Amino acid sequence: MSNGIRAAVIGGTGYTGGEVCRLLLGHPAVAEILPTSRGEESFERVHPNLLGSGLRFHDADEVTEAAGDLDVVFLCTPSGEAMRRAPGLLKAGTRVIDLSADFRFADPQAYRAAYGAEHTAPELLAEAVYGVTEFHRDLLPGARLVANPGCYVITALLGLEPLLAAGLAEPGAPLHIAAVNGTTGAGIKPRTEILHAEVFGSMLPYSLQGHRHAPELEDRLAGPAGGPVTVDLSTAHGPFARGIHIQASVRVREELREEVSRELLLDRYAERYGAGADGEFFVRINAEPRLGGLTDKDYRRYPGVAAVVGSNHCHIGVDYDARRGIAKVVSVSDNLVKGAAGSAIQNMNVMLGHDETAGLRTYGL
């Protein structure tokens, strides 16, 4: 191995692969980056924002064959591809961070139910560490394989875990989550519906029959909730390129409703994540005090997507509808950074013994 990190990005032509490359270029410990492509276009033609970076595309099969000389491989591939490549990469001795959905479920039947396909590497599911660094940090240094969570999922998990872990949610009551994603979340393949002329000034609902990330959320929220949960996830693309906006409603236990308040919720979130950079560096709680009267529109009390674009931060805001006994959570992130490439590099840092925030300390634009 070289003195610096040698990293490959298999699937380097998409938004996520390009974002992994962008962040790795700014990482102080990275010595070499090998993005791959099946196409003929140059790296800088595909990613003009990285003009002058000196990166070029490589053949994915050749990179896989040379995996023994790499420290880490990021799989930014469609579902089904990572499970095909991961066994060979791991056998060669490199570490793998999968940004697809292939290793997010420990049970192959759960994967088949969510994605409608058989898992071809079920023997690896049990060892894959689920890559929410804030929750599974202790498991990462010895991990060979990390399953990066989905963008909706990591934003919702960070937003909801403290509330559920505190035992405030009514057992058996559905968790209602309305989620809006930027159009980059639809992928790089051209589609008329996500053209700027179509989506600008509009919203594009999709997968209301049951989004594939709902089972992942139910699987991961069952632990802090202390039992099975039902997630009602409604999703849409908004008229912006990057960002995730999660707005969740959680029914509070009847016996606790009179004692719950926004202040109590903020205390619980501060206990879980700490305050600012002195706590979980990438999770920030919006504790702005209420201004104005009962019916005034106090926008600054809740986080907005624009504040996190370009960063690895997740901003969270909470409130409480006392009349109805419902806690409200707003959680926002950049779907390409904290929701994908940034959290993957955060995981890499911990896996390889580097400062967790290395290459990621940039604030929102």
N, C-alpha and C positions, 0 to 999 in steps of 0.2 A: 504494500500500500504506500501511497505517496504521503508527504507531510500534511497535506490538506485533504479535505473530503472529496472523493471522486463519486459523482452522482450521475445516474442516468435517468432520463425522463422518457419512458415509453408511452407514446401517444402525445407527442410534443406539438401537434398542429392545432389542437383545440384551445378553447379559452382557458381551461384549467391547466393544461400542459404549458401553455405560454406563460401563465401566471407563476407556476412553479419555477420556470426558468428566470423570470424577472426577479423573483425574490432571492433565488440562489445567487444571481449575479451580484446582489448587494450583501451577501453573507460573508463575514470576514474569515471564515474557516474553510470555505469551499475553494478547491483548487481546479476542478475540472467538471464541466457539465456536458453531458452527451444526450441531447434530445433526439428522438427518432421520428421518422415519417415514412409513409409508404408512397408519398407523392413525389413529383419532380421539382416542385417549386423550392426556392431557397428559403432558408430560415428567416432572413430579414424581409423577404417578400410576404411571408405568412404573418410575421410579427414585426411590422414596421416600427412599432414603439421601441423595439430593441435594436434599432439600426446602430451599427458600430460595435455591437457586443462581441463580435468575433465568433459567435456560435454558428455551427452548421449542423444540418441534419445527418443522422446516421441510420443505417439499416437496423431494424429492431432485432432481427434474428442474429446479426453479428454482435450486437450489444449483449444479447442474452448469452451467447457463447462465451463472451469475455467477462461474464458476471463475477468470476472469481477475483478479478482485479478491481472491483468496485466496492465502495463502502455501503452504498444504499441505492436502491432502484425505486423510483416513483412510478406506479402504474396508473396512468391517466387514460384508461381505455374503457370502451363500452362494457357493460355487464356481460360476463361470459369469457372475455379475453384474459382477465387477470387470473382466473382459476386455471386457465390453460398454461400460463407462463410461470406462475408462482412456484410450482414444485421444482422446476429446473433451476430457477434463480436461487432458491433456498439451498438446494443441493450443492450449488457452486460455492456457497458460503457467504453470499451477500445478504443484506437485510432488505426487506420489502415493505413499502408503504403503499397500500392499495387505496386509491381514491374512488374506485367504483364500489358497487354494492356487494361484490362477490363474497366477502368474508365478514359481513356485519352480523350474521346470524350464526349462533353456535349449532343450531339444529338444521340439517339440510332440508328437512320437511318444511320448516318455516321459510327458508329461501324459496323453495318450490312454490309454496302458497302465495308468496309476495310477487314472484317474478315469472312464474309459469314455466320454469325450466328446471331440469335436474342439475344438481351440483356435481361437477366432475372431479373435485378435489376435496371430498368431505373429510378426509383424514387430517386436513389442516385447520378445520373450523375451530376445533377445541383450543388450539394454541394461539389463534389470532387475538391480539389485544385490541379492544375497542378504543379507538383513539381520541377520546375527549381527554386531553392532557390534564385538565383541571380535576378530573375525577379518577383517572387511572395512572397518574404519574409514577407511582411506585412499581407498576408492572412493566414500564417501558424500557428500563436499562437492559434487561435480559431478553427482550422480545426480538424474535427473528421476523415476525410478520405482524403488521399493524393494519387494522381495518379503519380507515378514516370514515367518520360519519358523514351523512348527507347534510347539505347546507340548511335545509329546513330543520333537520333533526338536531344538529348541534345548537342552533339558535334557540329552539324550543326547550331542549334539555337544560341549557344554562339558565333559561328564564324560569323554568318550572321546578327544577329539582329542590331548591331551598324551601319552597312552599309545601311540596309534598312530603319532604323529609321531616318537616316540622309537625306533621300530623294534622294539618289544618283542613285538608280536603275531605269532603263527604265521601265515604267509601261507596263505591258503586255508581256514583254520579259521573256521567261522561265529562271529559275534558274537551271543551270547545275551543278549537284553534282556527283562527282565520289567518292565512299566510299569503303574503304577496312577494313574488320573486321578480328580480330584474330579467330582462329578455335574454341575457347571457345564460340564464338558467335553462333555457330551451336548447342550448347547444349551438354549435357552429354551422350545422347543416341548414342551408337556406329553406325557409318556408314562408309562403305568402303572408300567413297570419301574424308573423312576428316582424315583418318589415316595418321600418320606422313610420311609413305613411299609413300603415294599418293600425299600429298599436298606440301611436302618439295621441294623447287626449282621450284614451280609452283604457279599458281593462279587458283581460283575456282569461276568463275562468277556464279551468281544465281539471280533469280527473275527479270530478265531484262524485262519481260512483264509488270512489275509494282510492285514495292516493297510495302509491306503493310505499311511501315513507311512514304511513300510519302504523303498520305492523312493527316497524323498527322503533317508533316512538313508544308503542305499547310495551314492547319487549324491554326497553331501557328504563321506562318510568315505573314499571312494576316494582323494582327494587326499592327506590325511595318512597313509593306509595305504600309499601308493605303488603301488596297484593295486586291482583289483576286490575288493569285499568282499561277503559274504553276511550279511544281518542277519536273525536269527530273533527277531521282535518279538511278544511276547505281551502283550495289553493287557486291562485290567479297570477298571471304575469302583469306587472304594472308598466306604465310608460316611462321606464328608466332602464338603463343598461345593467347596473350593478346594485345589489342590495337585497336583503331579506328583511321584511317587516312581519313580525309575529305579534298577534294580539290574541291573548288567551283569556277565557273566563272559567273560573274554577269555583264550584259551589263549596262553601265553607260548612264544616260540621255544625249542625243546629245548636248544639250545646256551647259552641265557641263564638257564635255570631255576635253576641253583644260585646265581647271583649276584643274582637279583632278591629283594627284600624289601619290606616295607611302607615302610621308611625310604627305600629307593631310589625307590620310586614317589612318595612325598611330595616328594622332592627334584626329581623331574621336573616335578611339578605346580607346585611353587614357582617353578621356572625359567620355566615358561610363564605363570603368572598373577601372580607376585609374592606379597607377604605383606600380607594385610589391605587397608586403605584405601590403602596406598602402592603397591599393584599395580593389577590390574583391580578397580575399586571394587566391581563387582557380583558378582564371583566370589570366594568365600571357601572355603579348604581347611580341613577339620577335621583338625588334626594332634594331637589329644588323645593323650597317651601311653597305652599299654596298662596297665590296672590289673588286679590279681588274677592268678590262675593260668591255665593253658592252656584250661581248660573253663569259666571264669567268664564270665557274660554281661555284657560290658562295653558297655552300650548307648551310652554317651556318646562312643564312638570314631567313631560314624557319624552323619551329619546326619539330621534328621527334618523332615517336611513342616511341622509346626506352627511351626518356627522361621523360616520364610520367608513365611508367609501375610501378604499385604498389602504385600509388599516386591518390589523389582526384583532381589533377590539370588538367586543360585544357589549352594547349598552343596554341596560335594563331599567325599566320603570314600573312602579306598582301603584295600585290604588284599591279602594274598597267601596263597593256599593252596599252600604249598611242596610238599606231598605230591603234589598233582595238577598242579602247574605252571599254576595259573589265577589271574590277577589279577582282583580284584573291585572294582567301582566303584559307589558309591552317589551319585546326583545328584538333588537336590530343588529345586523352584522352585514359585512360585505360577503356576498355568496361565493365570490372567487377567492377571498383571502381567508377570513376566519371560517367560512363555510367550505373551504376546499384547500387551496395551496398553502395558505398561512398556517392552518392547524396541522397540515402534514409536515411542514418544516419545524413547527413547534415540537411535534412528536420526534422528528429526526434529531433535534438538538438534545432532547432528553435521552434518546436511545444511544447516542454516540458520546454522551458525557460533556456536552457543551452547555453554555448558559442558555436557559430555555428561551430567552427573548432575543438571542443573537439573530441579526438580520431582519428583525420584525418590530423594532421599537417605533416605527413611524406611526404618527397619529393620523386621523382622518384628514382628507383634503379640505 
